[in-house]
Amino acid sequence: MIVMKIRLNKHRIIVIASLCHSLTEYLMEIDQPLKGLEPLSRSIQKVQQSPTQLTSIHTDLCKLALIGKCLKPALTFLDIDITDISRENDCYDVKYFLSYYYYGGIIYSIIQNYERAFLFFQTVLSVTGAAISQISIEAYKKYILVSLLQNGRVIPLMAKQVNNYLNRSVKPFCGPYNMLITEYTNGSIESLNDLLDTYRKDFQDDQNIGLVKQVISSLVKVKMQKLTKTFMTLSLKDMAQRVHLPNVEEAEKKILHMIENGEIFAQINQKDGMVEFHDNPEKYDSLQMYKMIEEQINKCMCLNEKLKTLDQDIAINPKYIQKMRNNDGDLV
């Protein structure tokens, strides 16, 4: 009786998911994406075994939210960390997994939550079992930009296997972005602007022109943060000159914005126009901080195990094996 109930439940999930995929395609065809947000949200909650379970319907919801430029319904689910993946029809199509995290990364980029966007694009690139896909290439381009915005550098992914996969199969398709990394590392705003002018069409075609402009602007922030590690005090005039800002007023405005966001710790003396830099007051040794770090580590370990399982499932999937034989690793 229990086995029969489980089978019926699986069949119900498959039917609901299939209907949601068809509804999504139809609403896109008639250009009415907003009409699907509420029914898809309800459908996700119906088929989920827990709020932290990922279903293929999540991807449909994110797609319609992006097209309809109404992100809040998708964010309701995106803000929940995934710890389980629904195995619809005894498996999970990797296309939906990659698309969910890719669309999620775009949504977080739009609202400038770069920390979360970085995590989502990183997750896309962590799945190496799939043949080289356009999603992986586009995710890597955005990963570069978001990583520069969030971290001031492009952080390599942890697994050696993933980095080898990127170097061999993805980076060759991302020429302008590879050059952008080089120029950003060299610290020349002028060279970055020249690169933008040269490859403007490429960035526009990728719908990344806004992120690229933000990356160039963020180099000023990175230069300012480096100054806090070199000097204890510095005049606003000197800061403006060192980071190539047009005047003292712009330098002060930038510093105040960074102080407000907790990006630097400093105080401006209005009388003599001097900036005094301070150390980060957070010592990362409180019980609350330890608990938060432990919680994040456990979440990462749990997701990592899910990714390993998905990677293994892909590698032994007959469709994937046949695709690799036919395409020899070409774009899918």
N, C-alpha and C positions, 0 to 999 in steps of 0.2 A: 504493500500500500504506500509506504514511504517512497520507494523507488519510483512508483507510478506518479506520485505527486511531484517529485523532482523533475521527471521527464516532462510532465505537463507544464511546469513552471518554465523550463528551458524553452519549450516550444512557444510559450506565450511571449517570452523575452525576444525570441527570434522574430516573431510576427510583428511585435510592436516596433522593434528596431528597423525592420524592413519598411514598415509603413512610414516611419519618421524620415528615412533616407529618401523615399519617394516624394514625400511632402516637401522636403527641403529642395529637391531638384525642381519640382513644380513651381514653388514659390519664387525660386530664382529665375525661372523661365518667364514668369508673368511680372517680374520685378515688384514683388510684394513680400520682401523678407520679414518685415515686422510682424506679419500675421502668424508667423511660425514660432515666435519666441515663447509665448505662453504655453501652447500645447507641447512643445519640445521640453520645456522646463518640467511640466507635469509628468511627461513620459519618463524622463530621467529618474525622477523620484519614485515612480512606480516600479521600474525594473531594477533599481539599485538594491543590493543586499545591505549596504551601509552607505552613509553619506560620503565616505572616503573611497568609494568604488568608482572606477572609470568605466564608462560604457561608450559604445560607438556613437550614441546619440549626442554625447558631449560635443563631438566634432561638428555635427550639424548645427547645434546651437551657436557655437562660436563663429561658424561661417556666416550664418544669417545675421548675427549681431554685428559682425564687421561690415557686411554689405549694407545693412540698414543703419549703420552708424549709431547703434543703440547698445552700448556695451554693458550696462548694469546687469541685465539678466545673465549674461555669460560670466561676469565677475563673481556673481553669487556662487557659482560652482568652481571657478578658477581659483578663488581664494582658499578653497579647501585642499589641503595636501593629500594627494592620492597615495593610498597604501595597498590598494587591491585593483585588479583588472578583471572585468567581467569576461568570462570565457563563453561568448555567444557561439552556439553551434559547436561546442567543445574546442573552440580556438578563438583567437582574437586577431583580426586583420591588422597587420602592422601599419597599413595605410592610415587607419583611423587614429592609431596611437601617435604616429608622427605628426599627422595633421592637427590633432588636438593641441599638442605642445607648440607646434609652429604658429597656429592661429593665436594661442594663448600668449606667446611671446610678442606677437604683433600688438595685441590688445594692451598688454602691459607697457609696451614701448609708447603707444599712443598716449597713455595717461602718465607717462614718464616715471613709471615704477621700474627703473632699470635693474634693480636688484632681482626682482621677480622675473623680468624678461630674460635676464642673463641665465637664470636657473632653467627656464623653459627651453630656450634655444640649446643650452648645454645638454638637456635631456634628449632632444632630437638627435644630436650628434653622438650621443652615447650608444645608440643602437647601430651596430656595425654589421649585423647579420643580413640586413636588407641590401639588395643590389643598389648601386649608386642611383639615387633618385634626385629629381629636381628639388624636392623638399629639402634634402640634405644640403644641397648647394646653396639654396636661398637662405636656409637657416644659418649656414656658416657665414654668409655675408653679413647678416644682421647680428650674428654672434660677435663678429669682429667689432662692429660699431657700438653695440651695447656694452661690450667688455671695455672698450676704450673710455666710454662715458662713465661706467660704473667704477672701473678699477685703475684707469689711467694707463693701462697696458692690456695686451691680449693674453689672457691666462690660458696656458695649455691645459687640455683635459687630463684627468688623472691617469687613466689607463693608457699604457704604451700602445696597446693594440688600436685604440681609438685614434691616437695621434698619427700612427702609421697609416691608418685608413684615410685620414684627412689629407696627409701629405701626398699620398699616392693618387687618391681618387677624387678629391673635392677641390683642393687648393688650385690645381691647374685651370679650373673654370672661374677663378675669382681674381684675375690679374689686377684690376684697378684697386681692389681692396687690399691685396698683398702690398702694393706700392704705398697705399695710404698708411699701413702699419709702419713701413720704413720711414716715411716722412714724419709721421707723428713721433716716432722714437727719436728721430734726429732733432725734433723740437723746433722746426722752422714753420711758422704760420704762413709765411710768404709762399713756401714750397707747397704747402697743403692747399692754399688758394689756387695756385697754378694747376695742381692736380685736379681740383674740382672743375676748373674751366675746361681742362683737356678731356675729362671723362664725364662731363655733366650729363650727356645723353644716356650713358650707361647707368649712372646713379638714378636718373629719372625713370628709365625703363624698369629698374628694379624697385621703384617706389621707395628709394632710400635717400633721396636728396635732402630731406629735412634732417634725418639722422646724421648725415655727413656734415652738414652745416653746424649741427650741435657739437659734433666731435671736434671740429676746427675751433669753435668757441671754447670748448672745454680745455683746450691746451693752455689757455691763459690761467685757468684754475689750477692745473697741474703745476705750472711754473710757480704760482704763488705758494702752493703747498710745499714745494721744494725750498723756497726762500725761508719758510718757518723752521726748517731743519738746519739752515745755514746761519741765520741771524737771530739775535734775541730782540733787537729793535731795528727799525728801518723807517725812513721817512716815506711819506706817501709819494713824493716826487720820485725818489729812487725806485720805488716799487713800480710806478707807472712806466718808467724807462726800461726796467729790467724785463717786464712782461709785455712790452710794446703796446701799452694802452695810450690813447691820445692825450690824456690830461690827468691831473690829480683827482678831479671830481669822479672820473670813471673808475679810477683805482679805489677810491673810498667806497663807491657804490658796490663794486665787486666784492670788496673785503667784508662789508656789512652783510651782504647777501650770504657769503660763505660762513660767516660767524653764526648767522641765524639758522643755517642748515646744519650746523655742527661739523662743517668740513674743515675749518681751522679754528683754533682757540687763540683769540687775540683781543686787544683793546686799543682803540684809537684815542690818542690825546689830541683833542681839537685845538688846544692852544698852540702847540708847536708842530702839529701835523705829523707826529711820530706814531708808529704802530709798534706795540709791544706784544710779542708772541709768548704764548703760554703752552705748557704741556697738557696733553689730554687728561682731564680730571678722572676719567674712568680707568681704574686700575685692573679691572677684570678679575678681581679676587673676592667678590661678594658671593654669598650663597645663592642669591637670585641669579647672578650671572652664570654660575656653575650649572644650575638647574636648566637654564635656557640653552646653554651649549650642549648639555647632555641630551636634551630633548631634540635639538636639531640634528645631532649625530645619529640618534636612533631613527629619526625620520629618513635621513639620507641612507642609512644602512638598509632599512626596509625597502625603500625605492630601488636601491642598487640591486637587491635580490630579485625584485620583480623584473628589472631590466635584463638581468642575466637569464632569467627564465624565458622572457620574451625572445631574447637573442637566440637561445637554444631552440625554441619552438620554430623560429624562422629558418634556422640552419637545417632542420630535418623536415621542413615542410616540402612535400613533393612539388608544389607549384614553384616554390623558390628555386629548388634544385634544377627543375626543367628550364626556368627562366635564365639561370646562370649559364646553363649549357648552351642555350640558344643565343643569348646576348653577349656571352663572355664578359659580363660586367659592364655593358654599355648602359647609358642612361635609360631609365624606365619612366 
